[in-house]
């Protein structure tokens, strides 16, 4: 966590009454940046090296010290489960007080006309959004990844969701939220529309591994794939948070067709442009692959119990949950002969696929933001209300 900002202080006068973007992870940053570029004069600040301007937490932590007695009182009154959570998040609980006060102070100085975030469940975004809501500043949630029904309810002025999957889940979480929802598609994809995979046979395959996958299991999979499919180009890609020396597997396996993708420097879509199929566990990469017509193979490398958190199997985005290498091998052999098109399977998740607005999500979002800033609410001329859900939801009008 970034505590001290060594950059020059923000000149608040340069950004008063402008849109305020906030990010604290790479995925959030990547989701918001295409919109930020289109909103001239905006301020994009964040934590952990993300955003354009950095936000320091040192003052927030200092202020929080004055609330230790309040935190102790909350702990005494907590349930057993809540007390257990203090063991893992004590610093976050403490930071909450000072962080909220710092956000209030920042927003009063900047007076932004709208606050845009790409996360709805982490302290830093929730604290900023609460402060903005309390000051009657319009807040906007831009979905940056797939949603599960364990997420909190929407608590924003507006939410720009990717499609019907996330809408269905948020509708199940809380049907009484007053957040107005727009199904805008996935802005991060816009620049990749021209890179949709057109291969009808499998020639390259990517393997995405998580921090939960055991090193020896990853090594076993790579060695077997390299031995059984010498004709395939194989790309190994670890999670950006993986601190292990996964690259060593590539170095140890004698296969000139085996390469490495550094997720800390190479965008997921850039990686997917090099592959015809991907082997992935519980990850949003499966959906991003389908968007590019890269065949998604749902396979847990470390044999964890299937839970289909994002409903990819339930909704037909993936055809099967592969649990052993022999079944996986058969699937790859069939793809080498014939790779079917799968992009249409992603439409339930991304509302603009196969419409005239495919690849134009960032423009749709910019248009909505401009209306909100200028008129106080969106212009609904190009939008139609979605029936059958309790939330107030709009999708782009079909011609």
N, C-alpha and C positions, 0 to 999 in steps of 0.2 A: 504494500500500500504506500502510495506516495504521500509523504508528510510535508515536505518543504518545497516551495516553488522558488527556484533560483532565477527565474526569468524576471524581466522588468514587470512591475505591477500593471494590471490592466487599466488603461485610460477609459474610465467609465463613460466619459462624455462622447467618445467615439462610437459607442454601441447603445446609447440610450434609445428606448422605444423601438428596438429592433428585435427580430426573432432570436431566441436563445436556444442553442442545441447543446446537449450534454451526453457524454459517453464515458464509460469506464472500462470497457473491454474492446478487443479488436472487432468482434462480431457486431457490437453496437456501433462502433465507429464506421465500419464498412457499410452498415445499413443506412446510416444517417448522412454520410458524406455526399452521395449523389444529389440529395435534396439541398444540403447546405450550399453546394456549388452553384445551385440555381437561384438561391435566395441572397442576392447581393446585399452586403452590409451587415450580414448576420454575425453573431458571435458563437463560435463553437468551442466550448471549453470542456475540460474533463479531468479525469484522474488516470494514474498509472501510465502516463505518456500518451494518452489518447486525446482526441480533440485538437484544436489548433492553439488554444490558450490553456495553460495549466492552472488548476485550482489546488491550493495548499490546504492541508487538513490540520496543520500544527495549531492554529488558533482554535479550531473546533475542539480538538482534544484538550487544550488548556481550559476552555470554558466548561467542558464536561466535568473537570475535576470538582467544580463547585456543586455538582449534582450526585456525588458519590453517595451521600446520605439518602437521596431519593431512590437511587438504584438499589441500595441495600434494603430499603423498605419494600420495593417491588419484589425483590427476591424472597423476602420473608412471607409475602402474601401470595406467592406463585404456587401453582400446582406442582406435583412431583415431576411431571413431564417438563413443565416450564423450567423448574429448577435444574433439571438435567441439561437443558439447552444452554444454561448459563456457563457450563463447563467449556462449551465449544465456541460460544459467541460473546463472552464477557466484554471484550474490547468493542464489539459492535453495539452492544447494549449501552455501554458508557458513551460511545461516540454520538449516539442518537441525539442527545440533548444539545451538545455544542454544535453539532452539524446543522440541526434545524435552525438554531439561532443564527448561524453564519449564512445559511441560505436565505433567511428572511432579510438579513442585512444586505446581501448581494442583490437580491431582487428589488429592494427599495432604492438602491443606487442606480441599477440599470433600467428599472421600469420596462422590462421587455413586453412587447405586445403579445407574445406567445412563447411558451416553453415546450420544446420538443425533445422527447426521450425515446429510447428504444429498448426499455426494460421496465417491467412492472412488478418485480419481486425482490430486488436488491435494496439494501438500506439507502445507498447513496442516491439512487433515482427516486425511490419512494419518499425520501426526506425532502428532496428538491420539489417534487410534485405536490406534496402536502403544503409546503411553504407557499408555492404559487397558488394553489387552490384557496388557501386561507387569505391570500391577498387579492383574490378575484382576478387572477391572471389566467387566461385560457391555457389549458394544458393539453398536449397531444401525445398520444402513444403510437409509435410506429413499430409494428411487429418486426423483429429481426430474426426470428427462428421459429421452429414449430412449437406448438402449445400443447400442454397436457392439462387434464382436469384438476391437477393439483395446484394450479396457478391461483393467485388471488383474484378477486373480482375486479372489473374495470372501475377505476376511480379517476377518470379524466374527463375533460370537456368533450374531446373527440378521440376516437381510436381509429387508426388506419390499419385494417387487417388485410392479410394476404388473400383469404378466400373463405369458403364455407366450412372447412374443417375447423379453423380457429374460431369462427363465428359460433358453430355448434357447441364447442367446448366452453366458450365464455358464456353462452346462453345457459348452459347447464350449471355453471358455477354460480351465477347470480342473474336472475331474470328481472330484478328490480333496479339495476343500475341505471343511472340517468345519462350515462355516456352515449353520445351519438356515434354510430359506427359507419365507416365507409369501407367497402371492399375494393382496395386499390391495386391488388397484385403486389409484386415484389420488386421494388425499385433497384435493388442491387443487381438484378438480372438484366436490366435494360441494355447494358453495354455488351452483353453476351449473346444477343439474339442472332447475330450472324455466325455464331460458332456452334450451332446445333449439329449434333453428330449425325452424319448421313451414312455411316458404314453399315453394311448388311451382314458383315461377318466379323467375328471377334479377332482383333490383331494385337490389342493391348489391354491390360487390366491393371487397375489400381487397388491397393490394399490399404485401408485406413484403420489404424489401431488406436485404442484408447489407453488412458493411463491405468485402467483396471485390468487390461490384458497382461497376462504373465509373459515375461520375456521369453521363456522357453517355448511357450505356445506360439508366439509370433515367429520365432525361429523355426519351429517345426513346420508351420504353414508355408513360410517362404521357401524353405529347402525342398519341400514336396512339390510345390508349384513349379519351382525352377527345374526340378528333375523331370516332372511329368509334361511340362509345356515349354520346351526349349525354344519353340517357334514364337512364343508370345513375348512381347515387351511387358515387363512387370515393374510397377512403380510402388514403392513402399512409402507410406505417408503417416507419421505419428501425429498425435494430438499436439497442438501448440503448447499445452501445459506439461507435456511429458519431458522430464529432465533426464531420462535414461539415455544411454548411448545406443539408440536404435540404429543409427547409421552403421554401427559395427556389424550388424547382421548382413548388410549389403556388402561390406568389405570381406566378410568371412565366406560368403557363398560364391562359388566359382561360376558366375553367370554374367556374361557381358551384356545380356538383355535386362538385367536387374538394375534399376536406378532408384534414386531417393528424391522425395519431394519434401522440402522444408516448409512446414505449415506456418512457421513464424515469419517467413518472407514471401511465400508464394500463396496467392489467393486461391481459395477452393475452386473457383470457376476456371482459373488458369490451369490448375492441376487437372480438372475434369476434361478440359479441352484436349488433353494428351491421351485420354483413355476411351475405350469402347464399352467398358463395364467396370464396376467397382464392387469390392467385397467389403462390407461394412456391418458393424453391429448396431447398437441403439444410437443412431446419429442422424442429424438433419442432412448429412451428406447424401443419404439415400434419395431424399427429395430433390436436392440440388442436381443430382445426377440425372434423375428422370426429366427435369426441366430441360436439360441439354440433350435428351434422348440417349444418354449413357445408361446402359442396362444396370439397374440396382440389384445387388445380391445381398440378402439379409442373412448374415452368418456371424454368430458370436464366437470369436476366436478362443475365448477362455471358458466356453460352455456355461455361461451364466444362465439362470432360469429366464426363459422368454417372458417379457411383460408387455411388449408392443406399446410402449408409452405414448408414442405419437400416432398410433392407429394405422401405421403404414400397411400392416398385414390385413387388418380388419377392413380397410377401405380399398384394398386391391392395388396399392401402389407397388408392392412387392408380391411375387407369386407364391413364395414359400419361406418358411423359417428353416434354414439349413443347420443341422446339428452335428453332422460328422463330415469328415473330409471326403469320403467316397461319394456321398451324394453331391457334394460341391464339385467334385471332379467331373461327374456325369453332366452336371449343368454347364460347366465350362466347355466340355466337348460339344454339347449341342449348340452353344453360342458360336463356336468356331465355324460350324457348318452354316448356321443361319441366325442372325441377331434381329429379333423383331423390334418394331418401333414401340416405344413406351411413353412418349411425351404426353399423349392424351391422358394418361393415368394421373398426371400431376394437376389437372385442371381443377379438381375438387379442392386442392390446396391453394392454387393460384388462380384467382378469378378471371384474369385477363388473357389466359392462354387460349389460342385459337379464336381470338376476337380481333377487331381492328385496332385494339389498344394494346396488343401484345408487344412488350418491349417499351411501353410508354408510361409505366407506372410513376416514374419520377415527375413527369410532366403533369399527370393527373393530381399528384400530391401537391406540387407547386401551385397549381391552379386553386386547389382547395385552401391552402395556406394563405395565398394572396387574397382570396375572398374573405377569409376569417379576419385577417389583419385590416383590410380596407373597410369591410362592411359589418364586421362583428359576427358574421355567420356565413356558411358556404352558400354559393349559388347552386340551386338544385336543378337547373335547367337540363343538364346532361345526365342527371341521376334519377333512378326510380327506386321506390321503396320496396324492400324485400318482405314478402308476406310469410306467415307461418312461424315467426319467432317473436318472442316477447320484447326483445331489444328493438330499439329504433335503428334500423339498418338500411343503407342505400348501396346499390350497385350501379355501375355505369349503364345507362339506358341502351338496350339492344336495338339496332336499326331494323 
